[in-house]
Amino acid sequence: MAGRVEGKVALVTGAARGIGKAAAKMLAAEGAVVIVTDVDDAAGQSVAETIAEAGGRASYHHLDVTSEADWRRVIEATVEREGRLDILVNNAGICEVKPLLETSLEDFRRTNRVNAFGTFLGVKHGVAAMRASGGTGSIINISSVMGQVGYPQSTAYCASKGAVRLLTKAAALETGQARDMIRINSIHPGMVRTPMAEGILGTEGWEPGGALLTGDGPFAGAIPLERFATPEDVAQGILFLASDEGSFAHGTELTIDGGWTAK
C-alpha cells in the first residue's frame, strides 16, 4: 500500500534532533523523499543515514535558516536533483528563557532571527519553488502554544512564535488569492520532550507523575492530559498537513498541547 506522502519531496529544517528528526523519519516512512537540513552536520547526516538504512530516501544539506543564500542554495539543489519541492517543514528554532529585564536587545534579535526571520525566508523561497514546479505544495510552520498565549520569562520566544503564527496566515491569504494550490499552516505544540527542552528544564521528572508535572513543578496542573508530548505526537500533525488528507486545511492553526490552551 502506498504511503501517505508517497513520491513527494519534503524539506525539513532543524531535522537533526527533536521534532524535526521525528518528522523527517515519519515522512520518509510514509514514502517521501526527505531533504534533511540543519546546522549540526554530523547529527543531520546521521538522520539521513538512518532513514536510508530503514529503506527510505534522504539526503543531508547544511542550512542556516537565517541565511538567504543558504535557502537559495538548498532549494535550488533540491529542485535540480528531485525536480520539485512538495513539502516544506519550517521547524528550526531556538528558545532562551530569561526575565524581561534581563533580556537584551541582542537576545531578542537572535531568537527572532532564527524563529521568525528563518521561517519567513523558508516560506518566501518555498512558495517560489512550488510555484515554479506546478503551483502545488504544503508548507508547515512550527510555532508554539507560546505563539498563542503568553508565558513568563519568554518574551523573545513568545514574540517570535507569535510572528510565525500571523506570518502563516498572511502568506496563506496571498497564495489563496493567487489561485495557487500551496497550503500554508502552522502547528502549535505545547511542551515537548526534546533535547532543547531538556537543556532548559533538565532530564529528570518528565514521565507522567514526575516532578515537572506535580507538586511545585512548573507544569503542575497545566496540562489536562497530565503528560508531555513526544516529538512523534507533533510529527503526526505534520504528516497530516503534508498529506492529501489535509487538503482543505489552509491558513489555520493545529494545536497539539494536551489541553494546555483549553483553559
Number of C-alpha atoms within 10 A of each C-alpha: 4 8 13 19 24 16 15 21 25 27 28 24 30 26 30 26 20 22 27 27 24 22 29 32 25 20 30 29 20 18 19 25 26 28 25 30 30 24 17 15 16 12 17 24 21 15 24 26 17 15 23 15 11 11 12 19 21 24 19 23 22 20 24 19 28 20 15 16 12 16 21 17 14 18 22 17 14 21 17 11 9 12 12 23 29 28 31 25 27 28 26 26 22 16 20 17 15 16 12 12 7 10 16 12 9 10 17 17 15 19 23 25 20 20 30 26 21 25 30 22 20 25 23 14 16 26 25 14 22 23 18 13 14 14 17 19 28 28 28 27 28 28 33 26 23 22 21 17 11 14 12 11 16 19 19 25 28 24 20 29 27 22 19 27 26 17 20 27 17 13 20 22 15 12 20 16 9 11 10 17 17 25 27 29 27 27 24 22 25 21 21 22 19 15 14 16 15 13 10 11 14 12 12 10 14 18 13 13 13 15 16 20 21 16 12 10 13 12 17 16 14 18 19 14 13 19 21 20 19 16 20 18 17 25 22 16 19 30 21 15 25 28 20 14 12 15 15 9 17 23 21 16 22 19 20 21 23 18 14 19 16 9 7
